[in-house]
Amino acid sequence: MIQGITEFLPVSSSGHLILLPNVTGLADQGQVIDVAVHLGTLGAVILYFWRDVRLALSGLPGLVTGRLESPGARLAFLLMIATIPVVIVGAILAATGLDDALRRIDVIGWTMLVFGVLLYWADQRGGTALQDRDWNSRHAWIFGLWQAVALIPGTSRSGITITAGRLLGYDRHGAAKIAMLMSIPTILASGALKGAEVVATADIQAARDGAIAAGFAFVSALLALAIMMRLLRSVSFTPYVIYRVLLGVILLWIAYT
């Protein structure tokens, strides 16, 4: 449920999942549950944006053959471009062991605080001239580079990509929609990487637990996503920023005292 609620809100799901065992003293949930809840949230975003997902899928043949004239092929191409940076940076972090070294409360505290303030600044000064249909290849690269920063726990993948969108001049709904669509290939890539390790070690009990976790993540993610996208018509990102700043201050106090 924590994964489902926080995956698409700009508050960092990975940060909250790391904090859960650190703050409560519970055992780490492990790789099986991590992969399962990500699959649950993946199902939620695919269902919510099914029309766009179907459009991108229909454009895959054109993408493979290099024909990008259709809207579907263009969307699939832009999503591919936006995913490249996070795959490269993620592979580097995994190979060097930095991904594990960054899983600390002080790191999450600082990223919660700093990137929360950055989101507020971008949301307040960002324009509204662009919508999701204005997305282009240059902006896809920029979105992708910002998304790679989210590999630092506590940054928030959706938060940092929404920040990028607002700085580029996309309206709140358009920036959030692009961020959500970008999550699909990103979650697929990370799920494939971790899933290969999990399949080799999981047993029937672990698979059953994973299925239950995926179900909870799917339902909670779908509700959180639907509520956020509806509220963005009339509410800014400020409530999420306030939450991030308060949590960041609390975590830094815990880390340094």
C-alpha positions as CSV (number, residue, x, y, z in Angstrom):
1,M,0.0,0.0,0.0
2,I,2.9,2.4,0.7
3,Q,4.4,1.6,-2.7
4,G,1.0,2.1,-4.4
5,I,0.2,5.4,-2.7
6,T,3.7,7.0,-3.1
7,E,4.8,5.7,-6.5
8,F,2.9,8.3,-8.5
9,L,2.7,11.1,-5.9
10,P,5.8,13.3,-6.0
11,V,6.9,12.1,-2.5
12,S,9.3,9.2,-3.5
13,S,8.1,5.6,-3.2
14,S,11.7,4.2,-2.9
15,G,12.5,6.6,-0.1
16,H,9.4,5.4,1.9
17,L,10.1,1.7,1.3
18,I,13.7,2.2,2.5
19,L,12.4,4.2,5.6
20,L,9.9,1.5,6.6
21,P,12.3,-1.0,8.0
22,N,14.7,1.7,9.2
23,V,12.2,3.6,11.2
24,T,10.0,0.7,12.4
25,G,12.6,-1.9,13.1
26,L,10.8,-4.4,10.8
27,A,12.7,-6.7,8.6
28,D,13.4,-5.4,5.1
29,Q,10.6,-6.6,2.7
30,G,13.1,-8.2,0.3
31,Q,13.5,-8.3,-3.5
32,V,10.4,-10.4,-4.1
33,I,8.0,-7.9,-2.5
34,D,9.9,-5.0,-4.1
35,V,9.4,-6.5,-7.6
36,A,5.8,-7.5,-6.9
37,V,4.6,-4.1,-5.7
38,H,6.3,-2.4,-8.7
39,L,4.4,-4.8,-11.0
40,G,1.2,-3.8,-9.1
41,T,1.8,-0.1,-9.7
42,L,2.7,-0.8,-13.3
43,G,-0.6,-2.4,-13.8
44,A,-2.4,0.6,-12.3
45,V,-0.7,3.2,-14.5
46,I,-1.3,1.0,-17.7
47,L,-5.0,0.7,-16.8
48,Y,-5.4,4.4,-16.0
49,F,-3.6,5.5,-19.2
50,W,-4.7,2.6,-21.4
51,R,-5.7,4.8,-24.3
52,D,-2.2,6.2,-24.5
53,V,-0.6,2.9,-23.8
54,R,-2.6,1.3,-26.7
55,L,-1.5,4.1,-28.9
56,A,2.2,3.6,-28.1
57,L,1.8,-0.2,-28.6
58,S,0.2,0.4,-32.0
59,G,3.2,2.5,-33.0
60,L,5.9,-0.1,-32.1
61,P,6.0,-1.6,-35.7
62,G,6.6,1.9,-37.1
63,L,9.3,2.5,-34.5
64,V,11.1,-0.7,-35.4
65,T,11.0,0.1,-39.1
66,G,12.0,3.7,-38.5
67,R,8.7,5.2,-39.7
68,L,7.7,7.8,-37.0
69,E,4.9,9.5,-38.9
70,S,2.0,8.1,-36.9
71,P,1.1,9.4,-33.4
72,G,1.6,6.0,-31.9
73,A,5.2,5.5,-33.3
74,R,6.1,9.1,-32.2
75,L,4.9,8.4,-28.6
76,A,6.7,5.1,-28.5
77,F,9.9,6.8,-29.8
78,L,9.7,9.6,-27.2
79,L,9.2,7.2,-24.3
80,M,12.2,5.2,-25.5
81,I,14.4,8.3,-25.6
82,A,13.2,9.4,-22.1
83,T,14.1,5.9,-20.7
84,I,17.7,5.7,-22.0
85,P,19.3,8.0,-19.3
86,V,17.8,6.2,-16.4
87,V,18.8,2.8,-17.7
88,I,22.5,3.9,-18.3
89,V,22.8,5.6,-14.9
90,G,21.0,2.8,-13.1
91,A,23.4,0.3,-14.6
92,I,26.4,2.4,-13.5
93,L,25.1,2.7,-9.9
94,A,24.4,-1.0,-9.7
95,A,27.8,-1.9,-11.1
96,T,29.7,0.4,-8.7
97,G,27.5,-0.4,-5.6
98,L,26.5,3.2,-5.2
99,D,22.8,2.3,-5.3
100,D,23.2,0.5,-1.9
101,A,25.4,3.2,-0.5
102,L,22.8,5.8,-1.0
103,R,20.1,4.0,0.9
104,R,20.6,6.1,4.1
105,I,18.2,8.2,6.1
106,D,20.4,11.3,5.8
107,V,20.4,11.0,2.0
108,I,16.6,10.6,1.9
109,G,16.2,13.5,4.3
110,W,18.2,15.9,2.1
111,T,16.7,14.8,-1.2
112,M,13.2,15.1,0.3
113,L,13.9,18.6,1.4
114,V,15.9,19.9,-1.6
115,F,13.9,18.4,-4.4
116,G,10.7,19.3,-2.6
117,V,11.7,23.0,-2.5
118,L,12.8,22.7,-6.2
119,L,9.3,21.3,-7.1
120,Y,7.6,24.2,-5.4
121,W,9.9,26.7,-7.2
122,A,9.3,25.1,-10.6
123,D,5.6,24.8,-10.0
124,Q,5.2,28.5,-9.1
125,R,7.3,29.9,-11.9
126,G,6.5,27.3,-14.6
127,G,4.4,28.3,-17.6
128,T,1.2,26.7,-18.9
129,A,1.7,27.1,-22.6
130,L,2.6,23.5,-23.3
131,Q,0.5,20.3,-22.9
132,D,1.3,16.7,-23.2
133,R,0.6,16.7,-26.9
134,D,3.4,19.2,-27.4
135,W,6.0,16.7,-26.1
136,N,9.0,16.5,-28.5
137,S,12.3,14.6,-28.8
138,R,14.4,17.4,-27.2
139,H,12.1,17.6,-24.3
140,A,12.1,13.8,-24.0
141,W,15.9,13.9,-23.5
142,I,15.5,16.6,-20.9
143,F,12.8,14.7,-19.0
144,G,14.9,11.5,-19.2
145,L,18.0,13.2,-17.8
146,W,16.0,14.6,-14.9
147,Q,14.4,11.2,-14.3
148,A,17.9,9.6,-13.9
149,V,18.4,11.9,-10.8
150,A,15.5,10.0,-9.2
151,L,17.8,7.0,-8.7
152,I,19.0,8.8,-5.6
153,P,16.5,7.6,-2.9
154,G,14.1,10.2,-1.7
155,T,14.2,12.3,-4.9
156,S,10.9,10.9,-6.4
157,R,10.8,9.8,-10.0
158,S,7.4,11.4,-10.6
159,G,8.4,14.5,-8.6
160,I,11.6,15.2,-10.5
161,T,10.0,14.6,-13.9
162,I,7.1,16.9,-13.0
163,T,9.6,19.5,-12.0
164,A,11.3,19.2,-15.4
165,G,8.0,19.5,-17.1
166,R,7.0,22.6,-15.2
167,L,10.4,24.3,-15.9
168,L,9.9,23.6,-19.6
169,G,6.5,25.3,-19.5
170,Y,4.1,22.3,-19.4
171,D,0.9,22.8,-17.5
172,R,0.5,20.7,-14.3
173,H,-1.8,18.1,-15.9
174,G,0.5,17.7,-19.0
175,A,3.7,17.5,-16.9
176,A,2.1,14.8,-14.6
177,K,0.7,12.8,-17.5
178,I,4.1,12.7,-19.2
179,A,5.8,11.7,-15.9
180,M,3.3,8.9,-15.5
181,L,3.7,7.5,-19.0
182,M,7.5,7.6,-18.6
183,S,7.1,5.4,-15.5
184,I,5.9,2.5,-17.7
185,P,9.1,1.6,-19.5
186,T,11.2,2.6,-16.5
187,I,9.3,0.2,-14.2
188,L,9.5,-2.5,-16.9
189,A,13.2,-2.1,-17.2
190,S,13.9,-2.2,-13.4
191,G,11.4,-5.0,-13.0
192,A,13.1,-7.1,-15.7
193,L,16.5,-6.5,-14.1
194,K,15.4,-7.5,-10.6
195,G,12.8,-10.1,-11.7
196,A,15.5,-12.3,-13.2
197,E,17.2,-12.5,-9.8
198,V,13.9,-13.1,-8.0
199,V,12.7,-15.9,-10.3
200,A,15.9,-17.9,-9.6
201,T,15.4,-17.7,-5.8
202,A,11.6,-17.4,-5.1
203,D,9.5,-20.3,-3.8
204,I,5.8,-20.9,-3.7
205,Q,5.3,-19.0,-0.4
206,A,7.3,-16.0,-1.7
207,A,5.2,-16.0,-4.9
208,R,2.0,-16.1,-2.9
209,D,3.2,-13.2,-0.7
210,G,4.3,-11.3,-3.8
211,A,0.9,-11.7,-5.5
212,I,-0.9,-10.3,-2.4
213,A,1.5,-7.4,-2.2
214,A,1.0,-6.7,-6.0
215,G,-2.8,-6.7,-5.5
216,F,-2.6,-4.1,-2.6
217,A,-0.2,-2.0,-4.6
218,F,-2.4,-2.1,-7.7
219,V,-5.5,-0.9,-5.9
220,S,-3.8,1.8,-3.8
221,A,-1.8,3.1,-6.8
222,L,-4.9,3.3,-9.0
223,L,-6.8,5.3,-6.4
224,A,-3.8,7.6,-5.6
225,L,-3.2,8.2,-9.3
226,A,-6.9,8.9,-10.1
227,I,-7.2,11.4,-7.2
228,M,-4.0,13.2,-8.0
229,M,-4.8,13.7,-11.7
230,R,-8.2,14.9,-10.9
231,L,-7.0,17.3,-8.2
232,L,-4.4,18.8,-10.5
233,R,-7.2,20.6,-12.4
234,S,-7.6,22.9,-9.4
235,V,-4.8,22.2,-6.8
236,S,-1.1,22.9,-7.1
237,F,1.7,20.6,-5.9
238,T,2.2,22.6,-2.7
239,P,0.5,20.0,-0.4
240,Y,3.1,17.4,-1.5
241,V,5.9,20.0,-1.1
242,I,4.8,20.7,2.5
243,Y,4.8,16.9,3.3
244,R,8.3,16.5,1.7
245,V,9.8,19.4,3.6
246,L,8.3,18.3,7.0
247,L,9.4,14.7,6.4
248,G,12.9,15.8,5.3
249,V,13.4,17.9,8.4
250,I,12.3,15.1,10.6
251,L,14.6,12.6,8.9
252,L,17.6,15.0,9.1
253,W,16.9,15.5,12.8
254,I,16.9,11.7,13.3
255,A,20.0,11.2,11.2
256,Y,22.1,13.8,12.9
257,T,21.0,13.3,16.5
